[in-house]
């Protein structure tokens, strides 16, 4: 196996050989021994490998699932009570959990963040964010009633019509792009699936 130097933890660190490494790992979760970043035999990418039990620790992209929640001509947004992007607006969404489908995760996140009960509709948008190893999966959904309110990770949950949308306070490019496509599709009278990639903004 080929050894690769592991840099000190640094949120701005980038290395062409290590760009898929999401987080720095020091010890094996199986036996507690130190790990090293190596390219295992038969592989082509660096992985954290235990020097004692030889467990290979794979780090894979994180799936973010959520809903574009519709009520008449309005969309439900949540104002974030956590970092990143504290105080900015987003659609209800979060990390998918083990043992659930994408649509189940989207339902759960909508309930957790906005205490909103929805009926899941078709898959609407998928965005790759390779520089932070995330994939966003967003469904259209119909709000079943107006008995919603902010959850533990939300400052405020409210419905916005298109002419009220706080575009300059939208938390994430994925959400801004999705809502832009949504309103364009609605004006055209036809909703279609959208897929794209969010590239890192170069400083």
Buried (B, 14 or more C-beta within 10 A) or exposed (E): BEEBEBEEEEEEEEEEEBBBBEEBBEEBEEEEEEBBBBBBEEBEEBBBBBEEEEBEBEBEBBBBBBBBBBBEEBBBBBBBBEEEBEEBBBBBBBEBEEEEEBBBBBBBBBBBBBBBBBEBBEBBBBBBBBEEBBBBBBBBBEBEEEEBEBBEBBBBBBBBEEEEBEEEEBBBBBBBBBBBBBEEBEEEEEBEEBEBEBEEEEE
